[in-house]
């Protein structure tokens, strides 16, 4: 009897830990929102909400593809460089530097489609290196992390490409129904990826490959094809994000577009609860993870704390997220 009485608090403690493990990301996000609603003036103003959403949208767009990659047990360090490639190629097309189009709308449409598909093709190349040569993902994607930005610089001769083309810049500057277009793009991608992971054979294959690749092969799953597709999707997402960035800046600088984006995307995925060892993924968690990182930075800046401190806090959040994942794995 005494043993049962002593075990009750431990059982109750475990249930709380398990609850926080499942819903910790949402709890932290709600806590940040409540704190800012109370302590930060004008936090709920349309302007403040738009600023936070537009700043987080690009990270989330990239992180959607990163979530799928990490769910297979991989990693993609090349996304920032692929953003630079797409951002370098698009202006060359819609400004008529490669082929002259008589209609600006046609030029913009071609520029968007071609640039994003090129980024996706480079992503596919990452997957091909990993599956064909059995190279570790961190090494395979490091190739384009280094060479990709060089390709973007060669394409533009290292020059800044400035432009003012409203037909293209709508993706970064316009609002539809009062919502920034890049936020709408973000929502569509998050919804599509969430549906894919939950309701399709491809989504189940991604989790199976990340959970136990050997078992997935023995079950007849197309492991190599699945990996190549997730890296292709990651490249597509990076290409879209690259277009958003240059549209906002009204210029394309191959030296700066996407710089450090791979780290922000990985951080959002980790904080959102996706296992970095693969086999488990939450696209909605990634969205919440990115929002948490953005809100922490906003909260610190709003309270007079330098941006450098926000970087330290971001690192601490990532360490805490990884630690919680290890604890959950140990309990499982």
Buried (B, 14 or more C-beta within 10 A) or exposed (E): EEEEEEEEEEEEEEEEBEEBBEEBBBEBBEEBBEEBEEEBEEBEEEEBBBBBBBBBBBBBBBBBBBBBBBBBBBBBBBBBBBBBBBBBBBBBBBBEEBEEBEEBEEBBBBBBEBBBBBBBBBBBBBBBBBBEEEBEBEEBBBBBBEBBBBBBBEBBEEEEBEBEBEEBBBBBBBBEEEBBBBBBBBBEBBEEBBEBBEEEEBBBBBBBBBBBBEEBBEEEBBBBEBBBBBBBBBBBBBBBBBBBBBBBBBBBBBEBBBBEBBBBBBBBBBBBBBBBEBBBBBBBBBBBBBBBBBBBBBBBEBEEEEEEEBEEBBEEBBEBBBEBBEEBEEEE
